[in-house]
């Protein structure tokens, strides 16, 4: 049986996450427009800096910082951010970003995964129209980016990732 198009792109994003260097959670992202992959990104330290897996330490883990908080302490650039900075805005207008996250220790899919507030702002400004997030091998959530514009979480003080 042939894989449907959404799971095809999510499978590619899942392969991309295998390059991730986070000790907690790794994400893979791909941006697709007009059925063409525009860009890919995974979690990793900025070019030239040491990755957490190379150092064997995660600052956020050591400080016991909960998921969704204090990302400014993280060494990594998020998968969505890396995918966005490697593409031109013209190619991202109206595009779909596919996102898959896995726990670095167990390999389980990240439950209730979502872009963090910083990534949401970048996705909005990039002109991306939809984000499709894998929940399990065959289940996913489709988010219309306009929802993030209309329901501005920065006004309510609630954040997630």
N, C-alpha and C positions, 0 to 999 in steps of 0.2 A: 504494500500500500504506500502510496506517495505521501510524503510529509507536506502538510499545508504550508503556505507561504510564511505565516507568522512564526510557526515553530521552526521553520527553516532558518529564518533570521535569528531567532532566539538561540538556536543551536550554534550558530556562528558566534554570537556574543558569548555564549558559554565557553566556546573554545578560546576566545580572546582572553577571558578571565584567567585562564591557566598561566598567563604571563604575569599575573599580579604578584606583588611582593609584600603584601600585608600579612601580618601574623594573626590578625583577627578575622577579617572578612575580605574576600576578593570579589570584585565586580568586573564584568566585561560589558562594554557598550559598543554598539554600532549605530551609525546614522545612515538611513536609507532614504533616498528620494527618487521618485519615478522608477522604482524597482532596481535602483543602482546603489551599491554600497558607496557612500561618500567618504566615510572615515570610521576608524575604530579607536578604542581607548581602553586601557586597563589601569588598575590602581598601582601606583609606584611613585617613588621619590622623584623630585625634579632631576633632570639630566645632570650628571656629574656628582650628585649627592649619593651617599650610601643608602641602600634600601634596608628596611627593618629586618627582612629575612637574612641579610648579610651581617647585620649587627647583632641579631638574635634578641632584640629588645623592641617592645612597643611602649612608648611613653604613656599613651592613653590606657593601656592595659595595666601597666605598673601603678598608675594613679587611680585605677579602678573607676575610670570615667564611663558612665553608662552610654550605651548606644544612643546616638542622636545628639550628643552634647560635646562641646569644646573641641570642635574640629580644627580650630586654629593651632592646637597642640600636636596635631598629626603631621608626620613627615611627608605624607603622600599627597599626590594630586589624584583626585577622584577619576574614575573611568569616564564619566560623562564629560568632565572638564577636559581630559586628554582628547577625547573624540572631537569636542567642539573646537579646541585650539588648533587641531590639525585639518580643519576644513574651512572653506570660505563661507561667509555668511550667505552669499548668493545661492550657494548649493544647498544650504540648510533650510531656506525659507519653504515652509510647507512640508518639511521632512518628518520622518518618524525615527525616534531613538528607541532602540531595543536594549533592554537592561537585564542582566542576570547577575545575581549575587549568591555566593556560597560561603559558608563558614570555613575558615582556613584550617581548622583542626579536624572537623568532622566530615567536611565535604557536603553537608546538607544545605539545601537551598535556604537562603535567608528568608525567614517568615515576615510577611507584611513589609517587604522591601519597598522603598520609595527613594526618590532623589532627596538629598538634604536641602536645606533652605538656600545654601550658596549655589548648589547645582541647579535648583529650580530657577533662580534668577538668571543664570547663564543660559539655560534652555529657553526661557522666555525671550531673552534678548537675541538669541541666535535665530529666532524665527521658526523653531521646531514646533510642529503642530500637535504631535501625539507622542506619548511615551508608553511603550508596552513592556511590562515587567513580568518576568517568569516567576510563578509561585511554586510550580512543580514541573515535572518533565512535560506535561501536556496541558497545564492550566496557567493562565496568565491574566493580568489585569491591564485594561486599556485606559489610559488617562488622557483626556483632552487637555492640552496645556492651557487653554482658555480658562479652565476651572481654577488653575493656580493664579491666574490674573484676577479673576472675579472674586475668589476666596483668598485674599491676601493674608497668609498666615503670620506675616510680620506685624500685622495690626492686632492679632489675637494673642501673640506670644507663644504659639505652639509650633514646635519644630519636630522633624523626624528624619530618619534615614534607615 
